[in-house]
Amino acid sequence: MKKFVNASFLAIIAMVTHATLAQRVDLKSGDLAVLSGQKTINIEYDYSEFGVGKFATEKEYLEKKSAEYNAKEAGRGDNWKKAWVDDRKNRYEPKFEELFNKGLEDKGLQVIQSRPDATYTMIVRTKFVEPGFNVGVMRKNAYVDYEIDVVESANKSSKVAELGMRNVPGSMAMGMDFDTGARLAESYAKAGKTLSAFLDKKLK
């Protein structure tokens, strides 16, 4: 019994440690102090190059999954593929921005899309997606890796700062995340919340 309790305790500690590390923001280069006093940051999203699960590219993943769904039911795979892409604008980006802006509300700073007049632009790059699954009796957690660049809006090759976030988890309370889009949306929400907390400590 004692061994079982010790093993359970160690497992819980490992899970907490992983969750803490998973949501850490790494400032790889640059200085975020330039954002102090800014009210608006233009935000863009880049999904041009990322792996999904065991697939090296998103294209490979979409082709295989959509073909499997279409084989079961005509058109199902095409609808699934469209929903996969549509979730970016409909779910992921709004979640990221909502939590980011809420976290920096006291600083009076917010990210808004299509604001080229803002001095700085934040580019959120999705670099890896583990969609996970939840079939009730079995589940695999979803997570996303991100790279975030802060650049000058007038000259986007001029990088102000480069940040990274790895293994940002995506799950809903009580395990009610049977939909892939719902799981991944929660990762983008956590990414926005964690990044805003990180910036809140950096900005005066």
FIKOLZA-1660 file (N, C-alpha, C; in steps of 0.1 Angstrom, whole numbers, plus 5000, padded with zeros to 4 digits):
% residues 204
   i   px   py   pz ch aa at
   1 5008 4988 5000  A  M  N
   1 5000 5000 5000  A  M CA
   1 5009 5013 5000  A  M  C
   2 5019 5012 5008  A  K  N
   2 5028 5024 5009  A  K CA
   2 5035 5027 4996  A  K  C
   3 5039 5016 4989  A  K  N
   3 5045 5018 4976  A  K CA
   3 5035 5024 4966  A  K  C
   4 5023 5019 4967  A  F  N
   4 5012 5024 4958  A  F CA
   4 5010 5039 4960  A  F  C
   5 5009 5043 4973  A  V  N
   5 5007 5057 4976  A  V CA
   5 5019 5066 4972  A  V  C
   6 5031 5061 4974  A  N  N
   6 5043 5068 4969  A  N CA
   6 5043 5070 4954  A  N  C
   7 5039 5059 4947  A  A  N
   7 5039 5060 4932  A  A CA
   7 5028 5069 4928  A  A  C
   8 5017 5069 4934  A  S  N
   8 5006 5079 4930  A  S CA
   8 5010 5093 4933  A  S  C
   9 5017 5095 4944  A  F  N
   9 5022 5109 4948  A  F CA
   9 5032 5114 4938  A  F  C
  10 5041 5105 4934  A  L  N
  10 5051 5109 4924  A  L CA
  10 5045 5112 4910  A  L  C
  11 5034 5104 4907  A  A  N
  11 5027 5106 4894  A  A CA
  11 5021 5120 4894  A  A  C
  12 5014 5124 4905  A  I  N
  12 5008 5136 4906  A  I CA
  12 5018 5148 4905  A  I  C
  13 5029 5146 4912  A  I  N
  13 5040 5156 4912  A  I CA
  13 5045 5158 4897  A  I  C
  14 5047 5147 4890  A  A  N
  14 5052 5147 4877  A  A CA
  14 5042 5154 4868  A  A  C
  15 5029 5152 4870  A  M  N
  15 5018 5159 4862  A  M CA
  15 5018 5174 4864  A  M  C
  16 5019 5178 4877  A  V  N
  16 5020 5192 4880  A  V CA
  16 5032 5199 4874  A  V  C
  17 5043 5192 4875  A  T  N
  17 5056 5197 4870  A  T CA
  17 5055 5199 4855  A  T  C
  18 5050 5189 4848  A  H  N
  18 5048 5190 4834  A  H CA
  18 5039 5201 4830  A  H  C
  19 5028 5203 4837  A  A  N
  19 5018 5213 4834  A  A CA
  19 5025 5227 4835  A  A  C
  20 5033 5228 4846  A  T  N
  20 5040 5241 4848  A  T CA
  20 5050 5244 4837  A  T  C
  21 5058 5234 4834  A  L  N
  21 5068 5236 4823  A  L CA
  21 5061 5238 4810  A  L  C
  22 5050 5231 4808  A  A  N
  22 5043 5232 4795  A  A CA
  22 5039 5246 4792  A  A  C
  23 5035 5254 4802  A  Q  N
  23 5030 5267 4800  A  Q CA
  23 5040 5278 4802  A  Q  C
  24 5053 5274 4802  A  R  N
  24 5063 5284 4804  A  R CA
  24 5066 5292 4790  A  R  C
  25 5068 5305 4791  A  V  N
  25 5072 5312 4780  A  V CA
  25 5087 5314 4780  A  V  C
  26 5093 5311 4769  A  D  N
  26 5108 5313 4767  A  D CA
  26 5111 5325 4758  A  D  C
  27 5117 5335 4764  A  L  N
  27 5122 5346 4756  A  L CA
  27 5135 5342 4750  A  L  C
  28 5135 5339 4737  A  K  N
  28 5147 5334 4730  A  K CA
  28 5156 5345 4727  A  K  C
  29 5151 5356 4723  A  S  N
  29 5159 5368 4719  A  S CA
  29 5151 5381 4720  A  S  C
  30 5158 5392 4720  A  G  N
  30 5152 5405 4720  A  G CA
  30 5148 5411 4733  A  G  C
  31 5141 5422 4733  A  D  N
  31 5137 5429 4745  A  D CA
  31 5122 5434 4743  A  D  C
  32 5114 5430 4753  A  L  N
  32 5100 5434 4752  A  L CA
  32 5096 5447 4758  A  L  C
  33 5106 5454 4763  A  A  N
  33 5104 5467 4770  A  A CA
  33 5098 5477 4760  A  A  C
  34 5101 5475 4747  A  V  N
  34 5096 5485 4737  A  V CA
  34 5080 5485 4737  A  V  C
  35 5074 5475 4742  A  L  N
  35 5059 5474 4742  A  L CA
  35 5053 5482 4753  A  L  C
  36 5061 5487 4763  A  S  N
  36 5056 5495 4773  A  S CA
  36 5050 5508 4768  A  S  C
  37 5038 5511 4772  A  G  N
  37 5032 5523 4767  A  G CA
  37 5023 5522 4755  A  G  C
  38 5025 5510 4748  A  Q  N
  38 5017 5507 4736  A  Q CA
  38 5003 5504 4740  A  Q  C
  39 4993 5508 4732  A  K  N
  39 4979 5505 4735  A  K CA
  39 4974 5494 4726  A  K  C
  40 4979 5493 4714  A  T  N
  40 4975 5483 4704  A  T CA
  40 4986 5476 4697  A  T  C
  41 4985 5463 4696  A  I  N
  41 4995 5455 4689  A  I CA
  41 4987 5448 4678  A  I  C
  42 4992 5449 4666  A  N  N
  42 4986 5442 4655  A  N CA
  42 4989 5427 4656  A  N  C
  43 4980 5418 4654  A  I  N
  43 4983 5404 4655  A  I CA
  43 4980 5396 4643  A  I  C
  44 4989 5387 4639  A  E  N
  44 4987 5378 4628  A  E CA
  44 4990 5364 4632  A  E  C
  45 4985 5355 4624  A  Y  N
  45 4986 5340 4627  A  Y CA
  45 4992 5334 4615  A  Y  C
  46 5002 5324 4618  A  D  N
  46 5009 5317 4607  A  D CA
  46 5007 5302 4609  A  D  C
  47 5000 5296 4600  A  Y  N
  47 4998 5281 4601  A  Y CA
  47 5004 5274 4589  A  Y  C
  48 5014 5281 4583  A  S  N
  48 5020 5276 4571  A  S CA
  48 5029 5264 4572  A  S  C
  49 5034 5261 4584  A  E  N
  49 5043 5249 4585  A  E CA
  49 5043 5244 4599  A  E  C
  50 5036 5232 4600  A  F  N
  50 5036 5225 4613  A  F CA
  50 5032 5211 4611  A  F  C
  51 5037 5203 4621  A  G  N
  51 5034 5189 4621  A  G CA
  51 5022 5186 4629  A  G  C
  52 5015 5175 4626  A  V  N
  52 5003 5171 4634  A  V CA
  52 5005 5156 4638  A  V  C
  53 5006 5154 4652  A  G  N
  53 5007 5141 4657  A  G CA
  53 5019 5134 4651  A  G  C
  54 5017 5122 4645  A  K  N
  54 5029 5115 4639  A  K CA
  54 5032 5119 4625  A  K  C
  55 5024 5129 4620  A  F  N
  55 5026 5133 4606  A  F CA
  55 5036 5145 4606  A  F  C
  56 5045 5145 4596  A  A  N
  56 5055 5156 4595  A  A CA
  56 5048 5169 4591  A  A  C
  57 5038 5168 4583  A  T  N
  57 5031 5180 4578  A  T CA
  57 5016 5179 4580  A  T  C
  58 5010 5191 4581  A  E  N
  58 4995 5192 4582  A  E CA
  58 4989 5186 4570  A  E  C
  59 4995 5188 4558  A  K  N
  59 4989 5183 4546  A  K CA
  59 4987 5168 4546  A  K  C
  60 4998 5161 4551  A  E  N
  60 4997 5146 4551  A  E CA
  60 4986 5142 4561  A  E  C
  61 4984 5149 4572  A  Y  N
  61 4974 5145 4582  A  Y CA
  61 4960 5147 4576  A  Y  C
  62 4958 5159 4570  A  L  N
  62 4945 5162 4564  A  L CA
  62 4941 5152 4553  A  L  C
  63 4951 5149 4545  A  E  N
  63 4948 5139 4534  A  E CA
  63 4944 5126 4539  A  E  C
  64 4951 5121 4549  A  K  N
  64 4948 5107 4554  A  K CA
  64 4935 5107 4561  A  K  C
  65 4933 5117 4570  A  K  N
  65 4921 5117 4578  A  K CA
  65 4908 5119 4570  A  K  C
  66 4909 5128 4560  A  S  N
  66 4897 5131 4552  A  S CA
  66 4894 5119 4543  A  S  C
  67 4904 5112 4538  A  A  N
  67 4902 5100 4530  A  A CA
  67 4895 5089 4538  A  A  C
  68 4899 5088 4551  A  E  N
  68 4893 5078 4559  A  E CA
  68 4879 5081 4562  A  E  C
  69 4876 5094 4565  A  Y  N
  69 4862 5098 4568  A  Y CA
  69 4853 5096 4555  A  Y  C
  70 4858 5100 4544  A  N  N
  70 4851 5099 4531  A  N CA
  70 4848 5085 4528  A  N  C
  71 4857 5076 4531  A  A  N
  71 4855 5062 4529  A  A CA
  71 4843 5056 4537  A  A  C
  72 4841 5062 4548  A  K  N
  72 4830 5057 4557  A  K CA
  72 4817 5063 4553  A  K  C
  73 4818 5076 4549  A  E  N
  73 4806 5083 4545  A  E CA
  73 4809 5094 4535  A  E  C
  74 4804 5094 4523  A  A  N
  74 4807 5104 4513  A  A CA
  74 4805 5118 4518  A  A  C
  75 4816 5126 4516  A  G  N
  75 4815 5140 4520  A  G CA
  75 4819 5143 4534  A  G  C
  76 4819 5133 4542  A  R  N
  76 4822 5135 4556  A  R CA
  76 4836 5140 4558  A  R  C
  77 4845 5135 4551  A  G  N
  77 4859 5139 4552  A  G CA
  77 4861 5153 4547  A  G  C
  78 4854 5157 4536  A  D  N
  78 4855 5170 4531  A  D CA
  78 4850 5180 4541  A  D  C
  79 4839 5177 4548  A  N  N
  79 4833 5186 4558  A  N CA
  79 4842 5187 4570  A  N  C
  80 4848 5176 4574  A  W  N
  80 4858 5176 4585  A  W CA
  80 4870 5184 4582  A  W  C
  81 4875 5183 4570  A  K  N
  81 4887 5191 4566  A  K CA
  81 4884 5206 4566  A  K  C
  82 4872 5210 4561  A  K  N
  82 4868 5224 4561  A  K CA
  82 4867 5229 4575  A  K  C
  83 4861 5221 4584  A  A  N
  83 4859 5225 4598  A  A CA
  83 4873 5227 4605  A  A  C
  84 4882 5218 4602  A  W  N
  84 4896 5219 4607  A  W CA
  84 4902 5232 4605  A  W  C
  85 4900 5237 4592  A  V  N
  85 4906 5250 4588  A  V CA
  85 4898 5262 4594  A  V  C
  86 4885 5260 4593  A  D  N
  86 4876 5271 4598  A  D CA
  86 4877 5274 4613  A  D  C
  87 4881 5263 4621  A  D  N
  87 4883 5265 4635  A  D CA
  87 4893 5276 4639  A  D  C
  88 4902 5278 4630  A  R  N
  88 4913 5288 4633  A  R CA
  88 4906 5302 4635  A  R  C
  89 4898 5306 4625  A  K  N
  89 4892 5319 4626  A  K CA
  89 4880 5319 4636  A  K  C
  90 4873 5308 4637  A  N  N
  90 4861 5308 4644  A  N CA
  90 4863 5305 4659  A  N  C
  91 4874 5298 4662  A  R  N
  91 4876 5293 4676  A  R CA
  91 4890 5297 4682  A  R  C
  92 4900 5293 4675  A  Y  N
  92 4914 5294 4681  A  Y CA
  92 4918 5309 4683  A  Y  C
  93 4917 5317 4672  A  E  N
  93 4921 5331 4673  A  E CA
  93 4913 5339 4683  A  E  C
  94 4900 5338 4682  A  P  N
  94 4892 5345 4692  A  P CA
  94 4895 5342 4707  A  P  C
  95 4898 5329 4709  A  K  N
  95 4901 5324 4723  A  K CA
  95 4915 5330 4727  A  K  C
  96 4924 5330 4718  A  F  N
  96 4938 5335 4721  A  F CA
  96 4936 5350 4725  A  F  C
  97 4930 5357 4716  A  E  N
  97 4929 5372 4718  A  E CA
  97 4920 5376 4730  A  E  C
  98 4910 5368 4733  A  E  N
  98 4901 5371 4745  A  E CA
  98 4909 5370 4758  A  E  C
  99 4917 5359 4759  A  L  N
  99 4924 5357 4772  A  L CA
  99 4936 5366 4772  A  L  C
 100 4943 5368 4761  A  F  N
 100 4954 5377 4761  A  F CA
 100 4950 5391 4765  A  F  C
 101 4939 5396 4759  A  N  N
 101 4935 5410 4762  A  N CA
 101 4930 5411 4776  A  N  C
 102 4923 5401 4781  A  K  N
 102 4918 5401 4795  A  K CA
 102 4930 5402 4805  A  K  C
 103 4940 5395 4802  A  G  N
 103 4952 5395 4811  A  G CA
 103 4960 5408 4811  A  G  C
 104 4959 5416 4801  A  L  N
 104 4966 5428 4800  A  L CA
 104 4957 5441 4801  A  L  C
 105 4945 5438 4805  A  E  N
 105 4935 5449 4806  A  E CA
 105 4940 5460 4815  A  E  C
 106 4946 5457 4826  A  D  N
 106 4951 5467 4835  A  D CA
 106 4962 5476 4829  A  D  C
 107 4969 5470 4819  A  K  N
 107 4980 5477 4813  A  K CA
 107 4975 5486 4801  A  K  C
 108 4962 5483 4798  A  G  N
 108 4956 5491 4786  A  G CA
 108 4961 5486 4773  A  G  C
 109 4967 5474 4772  A  L  N
 109 4972 5469 4760  A  L CA
 109 4964 5458 4754  A  L  C
 110 4962 5458 4741  A  Q  N
 110 4954 5447 4735  A  Q CA
 110 4959 5444 4721  A  Q  C
 111 4957 5431 4717  A  V  N
 111 4960 5427 4703  A  V CA
 111 4948 5428 4695  A  V  C
 112 4949 5433 4683  A  I  N
 112 4937 5434 4674  A  I CA
 112 4942 5430 4660  A  I  C
 113 4935 5422 4653  A  Q  N
 113 4938 5418 4639  A  Q CA
 113 4936 5430 4630  A  Q  C
 114 4943 5430 4619  A  S  N
 114 4941 5440 4608  A  S CA
 114 4943 5454 4613  A  S  C
 115 4954 5457 4621  A  R  N
 115 4957 5470 4625  A  R CA
 115 4972 5473 4621  A  R  C
 116 4974 5475 4608  A  P  N
 116 4988 5478 4603  A  P CA
 116 4993 5491 4608  A  P  C
 117 4984 5500 4614  A  D  N
 117 4988 5513 4619  A  D CA
 117 4995 5511 4632  A  D  C
 118 4994 5500 4639  A  A  N
 118 5000 5498 4652  A  A CA
 118 5016 5497 4649  A  A  C
 119 5023 5502 4659  A  T  N
 119 5038 5502 4657  A  T CA
 119 5044 5488 4656  A  T  C
 120 5038 5479 4664  A  Y  N
 120 5043 5465 4664  A  Y CA
 120 5033 5455 4661  A  Y  C
 121 5038 5444 4655  A  T  N
 121 5029 5433 4651  A  T CA
 121 5034 5420 4658  A  T  C
 122 5025 5413 4664  A  M  N
 122 5028 5400 4670  A  M CA
 122 5024 5389 4660  A  M  C
 123 5033 5380 4656  A  I  N
 123 5030 5369 4647  A  I CA
 123 5030 5356 4655  A  I  C
 124 5019 5350 4656  A  V  N
 124 5017 5337 4664  A  V CA
 124 5018 5326 4654  A  V  C
 125 5029 5318 4655  A  R  N
 125 5031 5307 4646  A  R CA
 125 5028 5294 4653  A  R  C
 126 5019 5286 4647  A  T  N
 126 5017 5272 4652  A  T CA
 126 5027 5263 4646  A  T  C
 127 5035 5256 4654  A  K  N
 127 5046 5248 4650  A  K CA
 127 5044 5233 4651  A  K  C
 128 5035 5229 4660  A  F  N
 128 5032 5215 4662  A  F CA
 128 5019 5214 4669  A  F  C
 129 5010 5204 4664  A  V  N
 129 4997 5201 4670  A  V CA
 129 4996 5187 4673  A  V  C
 130 4993 5184 4686  A  E  N
 130 4989 5170 4689  A  E CA
 130 4974 5171 4692  A  E  C
 131 4965 5166 4683  A  P  N
 131 4951 5168 4685  A  P CA
 131 4945 5160 4696  A  P  C
 132 4952 5149 4700  A  G  N
 132 4946 5141 4711  A  G CA
 132 4933 5134 4707  A  G  C
 133 4927 5128 4717  A  F  N
 133 4914 5122 4714  A  F CA
 133 4907 5120 4728  A  F  C
 134 4894 5119 4728  A  N  N
 134 4886 5116 4740  A  N CA
 134 4874 5107 4735  A  N  C
 135 4874 5095 4739  A  V  N
 135 4863 5086 4735  A  V CA
 135 4857 5080 4748  A  V  C
 136 4857 5088 4758  A  G  N
 136 4851 5085 4771  A  G CA
 136 4859 5076 4780  A  G  C
 137 4861 5063 4776  A  V  N
 137 4869 5054 4784  A  V CA
 137 4884 5056 4782  A  V  C
 138 4888 5062 4771  A  M  N
 138 4902 5065 4768  A  M CA
 138 4903 5079 4763  A  M  C
 139 4915 5085 4766  A  R  N
 139 4918 5098 4761  A  R CA
 139 4933 5101 4759  A  R  C
 140 4936 5110 4751  A  K  N
 140 4950 5114 4749  A  K CA
 140 4949 5130 4749  A  K  C
 141 4957 5136 4757  A  N  N
 141 4956 5151 4758  A  N CA
 141 4961 5157 4746  A  N  C
 142 4955 5168 4742  A  A  N
 142 4959 5177 4731  A  A CA
 142 4969 5187 4736  A  A  C
 143 4978 5191 4727  A  Y  N
 143 4987 5202 4731  A  Y CA
 143 4993 5208 4718  A  Y  C
 144 4998 5221 4719  A  V  N
 144 5003 5228 4707  A  V CA
 144 5016 5235 4711  A  V  C
 145 5025 5235 4702  A  D  N
 145 5038 5243 4703  A  D CA
 145 5036 5256 4695  A  D  C
 146 5041 5267 4700  A  Y  N
 146 5040 5280 4694  A  Y CA
 146 5054 5287 4693  A  Y  C
 147 5055 5294 4683  A  E  N
 147 5066 5304 4682  A  E CA
 147 5060 5318 4680  A  E  C
 148 5064 5328 4687  A  I  N
 148 5058 5341 4687  A  I CA
 148 5069 5351 4684  A  I  C
 149 5067 5359 4673  A  D  N
 149 5076 5369 4670  A  D CA
 149 5070 5383 4672  A  D  C
 150 5077 5392 4677  A  V  N
 150 5072 5406 4678  A  V CA
 150 5081 5414 4668  A  V  C
 151 5075 5420 4658  A  V  N
 151 5082 5427 4648  A  V CA
 151 5077 5441 4646  A  V  C
 152 5085 5449 4639  A  E  N
 152 5080 5463 4636  A  E CA
 152 5070 5462 4624  A  E  C
 153 5058 5468 4626  A  S  N
 153 5048 5466 4616  A  S CA
 153 5052 5472 4602  A  S  C
 154 5060 5483 4603  A  A  N
 154 5065 5489 4590  A  A CA
 154 5076 5481 4583  A  A  C
 155 5082 5472 4591  A  N  N
 155 5094 5465 4585  A  N CA
 155 5094 5451 4593  A  N  C
 156 5086 5442 4588  A  K  N
 156 5084 5429 4595  A  K CA
 156 5097 5420 4595  A  K  C
 157 5107 5424 4588  A  S  N
 157 5119 5416 4588  A  S CA
 157 5128 5421 4600  A  S  C
 158 5123 5432 4606  A  S  N
 158 5130 5438 4618  A  S CA
 158 5123 5431 4631  A  S  C
 159 5130 5421 4636  A  K  N
 159 5124 5413 4647  A  K CA
 159 5128 5420 4660  A  K  C
 160 5118 5423 4668  A  V  N
 160 5121 5429 4681  A  V CA
 160 5123 5419 4692  A  V  C
 161 5115 5408 4692  A  A  N
 161 5117 5397 4701  A  A CA
 161 5112 5384 4696  A  A  C
 162 5117 5373 4701  A  E  N
 162 5113 5360 4697  A  E CA
 162 5110 5352 4709  A  E  C
 163 5098 5346 4710  A  L  N
 163 5094 5338 4721  A  L CA
 163 5089 5324 4717  A  L  C
 164 5089 5315 4726  A  G  N
 164 5085 5301 4723  A  G CA
 164 5076 5296 4735  A  G  C
 165 5067 5288 4731  A  M  N
 165 5058 5281 4741  A  M CA
 165 5056 5266 4736  A  M  C
 166 5060 5257 4745  A  R  N
 166 5059 5243 4741  A  R CA
 166 5049 5235 4749  A  R  C
 167 5043 5225 4743  A  N  N
 167 5034 5216 4750  A  N CA
 167 5022 5223 4758  A  N  C
 168 5017 5234 4751  A  V  N
 168 5006 5241 4758  A  V CA
 168 4993 5232 4757  A  V  C
 169 4988 5227 4769  A  P  N
 169 4978 5217 4769  A  P CA
 169 4964 5223 4764  A  P  C
 170 4956 5214 4759  A  G  N
 170 4943 5217 4755  A  G CA
 170 4933 5207 4760  A  G  C
 171 4925 5211 4770  A  S  N
 171 4915 5202 4776  A  S CA
 171 4905 5211 4783  A  S  C
 172 4893 5205 4785  A  M  N
 172 4882 5212 4791  A  M CA
 172 4879 5205 4805  A  M  C
 173 4873 5213 4814  A  A  N
 173 4869 5208 4827  A  A CA
 173 4860 5196 4826  A  A  C
 174 4862 5187 4836  A  M  N
 174 4854 5175 4837  A  M CA
 174 4855 5165 4825  A  M  C
 175 4866 5168 4817  A  G  N
 175 4868 5159 4805  A  G CA
 175 4858 5160 4794  A  G  C
 176 4851 5171 4793  A  M  N
 176 4840 5172 4783  A  M CA
 176 4846 5179 4770  A  M  C
 177 4857 5173 4765  A  D  N
 177 4863 5178 4753  A  D CA
 177 4864 5167 4743  A  D  C
 178 4853 5162 4739  A  F  N
 178 4852 5151 4729  A  F CA
 178 4855 5156 4715  A  F  C
 179 4853 5169 4713  A  D  N
 179 4856 5175 4700  A  D CA
 179 4870 5180 4698  A  D  C
 180 4877 5177 4688  A  T  N
 180 4891 5181 4686  A  T CA
 180 4892 5196 4686  A  T  C
 181 4883 5203 4679  A  G  N
 181 4884 5218 4679  A  G CA
 181 4883 5224 4693  A  G  C
 182 4874 5218 4701  A  A  N
 182 4873 5223 4715  A  A CA
 182 4885 5221 4723  A  A  C
 183 4892 5210 4721  A  R  N
 183 4905 5207 4729  A  R CA
 183 4915 5217 4724  A  R  C
 184 4917 5219 4711  A  L  N
 184 4927 5228 4706  A  L CA
 184 4924 5243 4709  A  L  C
 185 4911 5246 4709  A  A  N
 185 4908 5260 4712  A  A CA
 185 4912 5263 4727  A  A  C
 186 4911 5253 4736  A  E  N
 186 4916 5256 4749  A  E CA
 186 4931 5258 4750  A  E  C
 187 4938 5252 4741  A  S  N
 187 4953 5254 4741  A  S CA
 187 4956 5268 4737  A  S  C
 188 4949 5273 4727  A  Y  N
 188 4951 5287 4722  A  Y CA
 188 4947 5297 4733  A  Y  C
 189 4936 5293 4741  A  A  N
 189 4932 5302 4752  A  A CA
 189 4943 5302 4763  A  A  C
 190 4948 5290 4766  A  K  N
 190 4959 5290 4776  A  K CA
 190 4971 5297 4772  A  K  C
 191 4974 5296 4759  A  A  N
 191 4986 5303 4753  A  A CA
 191 4984 5318 4755  A  A  C
 192 4973 5323 4751  A  G  N
 192 4970 5337 4753  A  G CA
 192 4971 5342 4767  A  G  C
 193 4965 5334 4776  A  K  N
 193 4965 5338 4790  A  K CA
 193 4979 5337 4796  A  K  C
 194 4987 5327 4793  A  T  N
 194 5001 5326 4798  A  T CA
 194 5010 5337 4792  A  T  C
 195 5008 5340 4779  A  L  N
 195 5017 5350 4773  A  L CA
 195 5014 5364 4779  A  L  C
 196 5001 5366 4782  A  S  N
 196 4997 5379 4788  A  S CA
 196 5003 5381 4802  A  S  C
 197 5003 5370 4810  A  A  N
 197 5009 5370 4823  A  A CA
 197 5024 5373 4823  A  A  C
 198 5030 5367 4813  A  F  N
 198 5045 5368 4811  A  F CA
 198 5048 5383 4807  A  F  C
 199 5040 5389 4798  A  L  N
 199 5042 5403 4794  A  L CA
 199 5039 5412 4805  A  L  C
 200 5029 5409 4813  A  D  N
 200 5025 5418 4824  A  D CA
 200 5036 5420 4834  A  D  C
 201 5045 5410 4836  A  K  N
 201 5056 5411 4845  A  K CA
 201 5068 5419 4838  A  K  C
 202 5068 5419 4825  A  K  N
 202 5079 5425 4818  A  K CA
 202 5076 5440 4815  A  K  C
 203 5064 5444 4814  A  L  N
 203 5060 5458 4810  A  L CA
 203 5058 5467 4822  A  L  C
 204 5062 5479 4821  A  K  N
 204 5060 5489 4832  A  K CA
 204 5047 5496 4830  A  K  C
% end
